[in-house]
Structures are given as structure tokens and as C-alpha cells.
Amino acid sequence: VRSGRLVGRYLVASTVILLASGLLGILIRESQAGIGTLGANTWYALMTAHGLGAFVGWAGFAVMGLAYWVLEEVGFELRPLGRVLAEATWWLMVVGVAGVIVSTVFMHFAGSWVFLYPLPFHGAGQWGKWATALFSGSVLLAGLAIVTWCLAILDTVLGPALHAVKSGIGNRLGVALGLGYLWPKRFATNPTPVPYAVIPLTVIGIDMIIATLPLAALLVEMIIQAFSPGVHVDPLLAKNVLWWFGHPVVYLLLFPAVAVYYTLVPKLANRPLVAGNVIAVAWAVAVVANVVVWAHHVYLDHPDSSAQGTINVLMQPTTFALVIPSALSLYSLGMTIYRSDWTWGVVETTLFLGLFSWLTAGLSGVINATIAFDKVVHNTLWIVGHFHQMAIVNIGFVVFAGIYYLLPNVYGKPIWSESLAKWHIWLTFIGVTVNSAFWLWQGLEGAPRRFASLPSGYEASTRAALPFVALVAVAQVIFVVNMWQTLTGAEPRPARQKGDGMLVAAEGAIMMIAVFLALGAGAAGFFLGRGTASSHTKTVTVQGAGGSTTPSVNTQGKQVFTSAGCGGCHTLKDADSSGTIGPNLDQTRPPRPLVVARVTDGMGKMPSFKGQLSPKQIQAVAAYVTAVEGK
Amino acid sequence: VAGTDRTILIAYAIATVLSALVTLALFASTGNRRPPDTHKLAEFEKRWLGIVVAILVALLVATIWFTPYGKTTPSDAQVVAVNAEQFAWQLKPSRVRVGVPVAFVTRSQDVNHGFGIYKGHKFIAQIQVVPDRDSTLIHTFHQTGTYTVLCLEFCGVGHGGMVATFAVTK
């Protein structure tokens, strides 16, 4: 395979990014569960790096590399221009990801990976203009990587391997989009029709150029604004531009993954893809719908007398239309496996579990796509559950399947241990699926997303999920060991023989024990978390009842402190708060009149609470703070 | 919104169980020596498309009426001005009456925020608060008591501490 080295570099770089961003993901989830708690801005900075790293730097980058292999496999070898663009893509992406890591981990940029304008310019003293500029520039490089990749793909699919009878560019685009299956005369090919795997790659190659260019313009604007604050854009427009890119980029992951499924599943099932011509309809729908669904991310944005609500309503049917390519692809792939000689090696198992996850994560996506349901789940952990399942155990599993397939079949390196590879896949599948289910459930319980520490009441479910996160981590350690041994050429461990009943039973037993340990630890965490929550409640009740029927000034002041959100910015030990935006009250110990003045009128970053709190409440909170500060 | 979370839970649980059953059936079918008629299966894909479109249209028709857009503020509504800024809410007034529609007119002074109303841990309603524009959320409370406001759009380091309360009284 001529693109072997190139694809290999994509896979190695993206796997390194997976390990780094996966580690960050584990850190922030365990911090949320209250173990080894990170500072709030550190948490959000790591969340920013984790999101961009895992989504674009791992899953996106890896399937971009696998796309070259898919194309070569179906007879579309990269041509010289495509090869140069593919090289450029690799460098742009690697430098872009490095820049994201520097701007977040070292320069504390924590605007989240969707960097909703104008948040990058309101760092609340946590990060400065250089961090914003470097972050924007780095994302711009990753965006350019996507554009050069699209050009490489389009250059390849529109080449001579298409066998299009008519040579016009429009005609060739139509052929590459699979329109020949619908209008064989208009989009004629000779001798062979376009391979199915080419179609989704063409779709995303076109769409990502359309999707990325406006965002690139916004990022350039952000770099300029970092140094000339007079420049700015309409925040609502910027939000639309962000999602104009932000939705198609999801399909930058899915559509190349579909191309891999279209290639590998028929190979392993030993029969051609079971597809009717109607599958071309799905992709014709996809190429259009993909760039007109962005506003389903802003269903809850509807400023008075703006057109946003109307746009949002139109996006529900277009989003539903995007279910069609998935529904038909799942049908075709499922029917290709149906009653076939499908064996259950590691590649087959991984792809099969991937298809299952695609189906279930797709269905939770239909919920988010429905405005009436999104009102409830928007920006809750439901969304987080939906996309982690989709990204890791569907897209990520295509990447792992690709790695496990390519190593022996393209690079001539048999997997060191096929059974460890299966362990990796099964533990990852169980860990991610269960953890995602917890997120979906927490979301329905109202748990908000992007909270460094969740409001009280979710401790139990967060701790219960944690052992499954650990399971995913253990699985990746297994993966790394196995890859290390494979790549350094260690003697492959003998495959299990049919008669190794004992060995199979022992492995099965160990896996069951691992899963039950996770379940047990999860249950322990659940009850521990619930215990903590109820003891909090008790403390409040006891204090409220303290002595007389009128609560003491301190209790009343403490209630004001907690409910007005003072703890979000201020550290005050007595109230269990550890905010770091405003002065630490235990250290500065402000006198009572000063507290009254600042709470009433505000100063600098501190807002005025005049309208929200009554003079009596302000007096109470001031009395409370001066009574307990420093204690 | 009332009961929507339950509807979602039940619908999604059923969908997951069905998905698992289909997947298990597919798993059980492999290794079978009698290959199916793949042409027939490919032909059937058209009907499958028809089924999928029918389901999606049904879901669309059943749900599209429940959008929060274009609502006009009722004349008897109580207006609450909501000011959002990093990292605090201000509600004027912070006390409303039960059973009478409330129009929360929200506005942000700096970045995007999300105005999310909770009662205890029960989610009630939300709207995105966009800078430089008024966004109005209309809601009628049927229960008296203290309600909590959380920020439902990431707005920076103090996002989680952006809490406020208001009272719904008789």
C-alpha cells in the first residue's frame, strides 16, 4: 500500500493525542466526583484541551488518515497534489493541537472548545489576550488542516479512477456523490460504478470546505480583536458561524468512519455491501442537509424579534433528514453481516460493537434534535452522554478496528496478543457505554454540563460512574502495551486454540470480575455520595432549627451567601466555598461596612446585588461574613 | 416541560432495548451456512427508507408544535427583569405570584449565559441569554416555593457559582 507510511503517521499522532486528551478527560471527571479536586479555571482549561484534543485531534485526525487508505483500497490512489495536501494537513493539525495544549494547559485559556464568542475576551482575569490569540490561531491551523484534507480528498475522488464517461467537473462531482446509481445515463461510468466508500468522503470533502471558511474568518477576527479591542462582531452571528462549522465537523468524524465500515465490513463478511441504489438518495440528502442543520445547537436561543426562532424551527426537519444516511447505512451494513461467515476476531467484534453504538447513540441524538425534547436536555449532561458514546464507541471503534486491521494486513505486523486486543475493546465498550448511560440519566435529572463541580445532589451518580471511567483507562493501558509489543516486533502470542476451554473460561471469569468490581465500586460510590448529600441537608436543617423559631442572623446570612452565589467567586471556609475570582474573604477579612458597600453597589468585576437582595439580606450576609471570616 | 424528562426516559429505554434485540439477532444469525438472498435484501432497502421517513415525519408532526418561539407576553404577565453578568444574576423583582404568567426578560452584560430555572433538583425551564439583546422566557408557576437559577451556558471560571433564587408566592 503506497499510502501506508502516510496513514501510519496519522494513526500514531492521533493515538498519542488520544492518550493525552483521554488522561485529561479522566482527570476532570474524577475531579467532578470530588476526588483530587482541581481549581475551577484549571478544570475548564483541561476541559477545553480535552474537547478539542479528543474530538478533532484524535477521532477526526485518525479517520482523516484512514480515509487515504480507504480510497487506495477501492482504487483511488492519492495523486501528487493530494499527497502534498495530505502532508500539509498532518503538519497543520499537529502544530494546531500543540498550540491548543500550550494556550490551555500553560496559558490557562479556558473558554471551552466551542469558545463561544465573546467569552475568549472575558477571561475574568484567568487568561489574557496572548492566550486568546494563540488559541484562536491554533484552532485556525486545525481548521486549515480540515480544508487541505478536503482538497486532498476531492483531488483524489475526482481523478481518473472515477471512470466517469463525461469529463466536466460538475459531472464528475455528481458521479463521485453516487448520483450514477440514480441517473445512470446522466452520470455514466465505464466500466465500473463508483465504489460506495467514495461517496461519503466526497460528501464531507465538499461540506467541510463550506463549513470551515466562515469559522476561519471568525478566528482571524478574534486574533485581530485580541490586540485591537475596538473590533468586534455580533455575538448571535458569531454563535451561528460557530455551529455552522460545529455540526458538520461531527460528520467529519462520522462520514469517513462510514467509508471505513463500507470497506471493511464487506471484506470481513465475504460478500459485497448489500445496498440498493436508494443508498445514493441518502448521500444526496446528506450533502445538502449537513450544511443546513447548524441551528439545532442553538434551539434555546431566540432573542425577542429576531429571526433565530424561525431558523431553529426549520432545522428540526433538516436534522431529521440527516438520520436517513445513518439509517440506510446501518441497514446495508447489518444486512451485509446478516447470515454471513462473519467470524468474531478482534476487528469484526470492534466493528460490530461500533455499529450497535452508532444505532443507540444515534437514537439519543434524535432526542436532542427534537426541539420539544431539547428544551429539557439542552446543555445538560444528556448531551455529553450522547456525544461521548458516538465519538468513542462508534467513531473511535472504527479507528481501533482500522488499527487492528492495518497492522497485520498492511504493515505486516501481526497483533502481539489478539486476546489482549479483545480485552481492550470489550472493557472500553463496557466502560464508555455505562459511563455514557450515567451521563444521559444525570442529564434527565437536570445535571448541567460544563460545571467544574456539579450542584449538590448528583454526587451519588457521579461517584457510581467513576469506576467505569477507570475501566476505560485500564483498557487503554492494555492497548498501549499491546501496541508497543506489536510495533517493536515481539513474537506474537499464540492464538487460542479451539480446545483451550480452560483459558477461555479463565479470561471470561477475569473480565466478569473486572466488570463486577466496577459495579461494586460504583454502588459503593453511589451510597457514599448519597450519604454525603443527605448529611449536607441534615446540617442545614439542624442549623435552621437552631434554638428558636427565628433563624439566627448567621444562619440567615449563610443562606444568602449560598443562594446568591457568593461562593462562586469568593473563598470562605465556613460556607465550604473556594471561589478564586474575587478576594479570599478568609484572608482579606473585610470589615462589615465594606461588605455592605461592595454587595450593594459592586465594584470592578463584582456586580451590584442591590436589585436582587433586600437591604435586610445584605446586612445579614455582611454580618455573617464578618462573623466567620478567617475561622 | 412537565413530564418531558419521563417521556424521554421511557422512549429512549424502549429504543435501546429494541436496538439490543436487533443486534443480538444479527449476532445469532452469523456463521449460518445458508446465505440470504442479498438482492432481495438490497431491494427491501427502499421499503426501509419508506419506514424510516414515515417514523421521522410522525415524530416531526407530533413534536414541532411545542417550540418556545414567537410567544407574545400575555397582558396580565408579571415582568421580571433578569440581568446576567459574569458571575451573577439579578432578578427584579425576585418574588412572583403563583398561577399568573411570568415574563423573564433576560439580558447579558458580557458573554452568553443560560437562564435555567430549577426547583430543588427538578429542572423547570431555560433560555439562552445573548449579549446585546433581550430574550424573553414566559412561564407560569403552579407551585409556590423557592426556585433556583443556574447558568446553563458556559461563561467562564465562575460559571458553576452563578446562582440566584426567587420566590413564588400565593
Interface residues (C-beta under 8 A of the other chain):
Chain A: A40 N41 Y44 A110 G111 S112 V114 L116 P118 L119 H122 G123 A124 Q126 D234 P235 L236 K239 R271 P272 V274 A275 G276 V278 I279 V281 A282 V298 L300 D301 H302 P303 D304 S306 G309 T310 N312 V313 Q316 P317 F320 A321 V323 I324 A327 L328 Y331 S332 G334 M335 I337 Y338 R339 S340 D341 W342 T343 W344 F352 L355 F356 L359 T360 L363 S364 V366 I367 T370 I371 A372 F373 K375 V376 V377 H378 N379 T380 L440 L444 E445 G446 P448 R449 R450 F451 A452 S453 L454 P455 G457 Y458 T562 S563 A564 G565 C566 G567 G568 C569 S577 G579 T580 I581 K605 P607 S608 F609 G611 Q612
Chain B: V1 T4 D5 T7 I8 L9 A11 Y12 A15 T16 S19 A20 V22 T23 L26 F27 S29 T30 G31 N32 R34 P35 P36 T38 L41 A42 E43 F44 E45 K46 W48 L49 V52 V53 L56 L59 L60 T63 I64 W65 F66 T67 P68 Y69 G70 A81 N83 E85 Q86 F87 A88 W89 Q90 L91 K92 S94 D110 V111 N112 G114 G116 Y118 G120 H121 K122 F123 A125 Q126 I127 Q128 V130 P131 D132 R133 D134 S135 T136 T146 T148 L150 C151 L152 E153 F154 C155 G156 V157 G158 H159 G160 G161 M162 V163 A164 T165
